[in-house]
Amino acid sequence: WIGFLQWHIRTQGNTAVAEPVVHDFENIECRDAVLAWDAQEPAYDDHGQLLTRWDGVTFKTHPVTGALVPNELAQVPQWKYRNARAAQWPEADFIVGNPPFIGNKRIRDALGDGYVQALRKAWPQVPDSADFVMYWWAKAAALVASGQALRFGLITTNSITMIFNRRIVQSALDGQQALMLAFAVPDHPWVDSANGAAVRIAMMVAARSDASQDDAADGKAGRLLTVTDEKTGDYGEVDVTLVEQTGVIHADLTTGVNVTSAKILQAHSKMANRGVIPHGAGFLLTQEEAISVGLGTVTGLETHIREYRNGKDLTDRPRFVKVIDMYGLGVSEVRDQYPAVYQWLLERVKPERDQNNMARVRNDWWLFAAPRPVMRESLLGLHRYIVTGQVAKHRIFQFLEASILSDDKLIAIALDDAFYLGVLSSRVHVEWALATGGTLEDRPVYSKSTCFDTFPFPTDATGLTPNLRQTIASTAEHIDTHRKQVLSASGASREVTLTGLYNVIQALKEGRPLVPKEKSIHSQGLVSVLKELHDELDAAVLAAYGWSDLNGATHSQELLGRLLSLNAQRAADEEQGIICWLRPDFQNPLSKQELPTQVQQGLEVDLPVINQSEIDSKIPIPWPATLPEQISTLAQCLTQAHTALTLPQIDIRFKGRGKKNLPVLLQTLEALGRAQRQEMDGVTTWRA
């Protein structure tokens, strides 16, 4: 790593200096490296009261439950940073560093509320969701982009490929003075000999993309090193085997097809959501505890004490816990209607939530910290929905009953059609998800915005026939049923889990001999049957895309390239108002299914295309007599116009009577996604 940087120092070409300056920030106080201030002083509220917070380490024993709860008397002052601003760095040709690994959720605990507030105000270009290390990355990138430094090399956690960090890298690669990644190792073991910490890191070197490159003909190619094997030595050290590729390195630290350019599709809106965040262990109940607070005897409580699942419940063995969900109720309603539940939460949740630094979480202590109203709305009326673990070794999708509430570590997909379960479970989507998602330590991460919202499902236009759709749905049902049956079998051992089943499938695909434990799982889980079902599913889904030529072989880059092209095509169609809604009745309730019959006919009528010259020359077109013809003609007019049109400009395109309903027809087309309304300087215009 250091040798690589020194090699570039020696061979920098005509931009080299006799004695390059390399600045290493590793030993600088971490807070001072990205934020400067004139004075640090205690913070006071508007009434002159000193602002404090719980110290985070001092507990006391609760008099009723006996559990350790925060000691509210152990307070530390909050700090205010006067004239806080982004720190200035010394002049340097090369910036090298190993910034502190503090995740975005731990920054406040580690550095204090006042520091975090000042930091985010001084660095508006860094999203609040980014890890602390990304402030170093943004600063170094800005210096190199402006020519104040030649290169920078940073060690970060490997979570830099996740969307909340990756967007900063993407911004630098797309900027006006764009950077390139000259060197990267996306995932590498790191063992700290001082305290034994073992984490996964990424390493990167970035330079201006227009700088002279001795090692790349196109000026943008870099060296990507990927770990293919790891062996731990006698003293904890890790010996790794690396494979090198040369090419343009994308923001997700890959080469080849740039899936980071995929666009979010409107057709997927509101379909995939993260589960709830209770924020308090006291919300969880065993079956016995649920009965003790009134489940089964108190009317209505069955809607507020629900089955609950997290990621490990699905991939390992379910805990069969329940959760208290008081969504929609005020605190007085909870106390009046369910006093036993109220007391349970008062004693087991409120003491912890009282010390939370977020006012809503602190004040609404009987409610989940993240209740996910959009997810709840999307699941209304469904008897089941699809879930997958946000972080998991294997990308597995399955059905959950709608009565079961999902944890934040699950992605809840509001689709009950087994066809969608089949497509998501297929190799087509799994490879897309692995490419577009991030990595947490050594486990793939499924981000709903990058993995699901960008994924183009097969349609009639790609080759999906009714028979193929039925085959995919039927096979997916068989897979889901098979797994649940073998996992719930009375004789199944505890080692038979979803993760165990797919570990064995992976071994079968690799063709390696099974170890005794895997043989046991294979026998109890009927894994060869499960693998055969997946093979049949993969073949059917590829056929639905018209890509049967990719079946039975590894063509990852070709598959990703085709999916990326299809994503671009769908995004372009959506700009024209052609949206392949997954659940149109929910996502677009004013769609064709709920319009009057005459309007439905208007969307289906096949009229001659309006001549473009008539549009361009504004020759008035006869206004049709029937509503179906009016709908179709108006849609064609907007589609073929070169620019957005005002209502008067649309009106003069037609001649004859009956044009009074033009505003209503335009609103109808807008609701259908066939027209877009734009407001600018008080003027309303319409376009397809």
Disulfide bonds with the S-S distance in Angstrom:
none
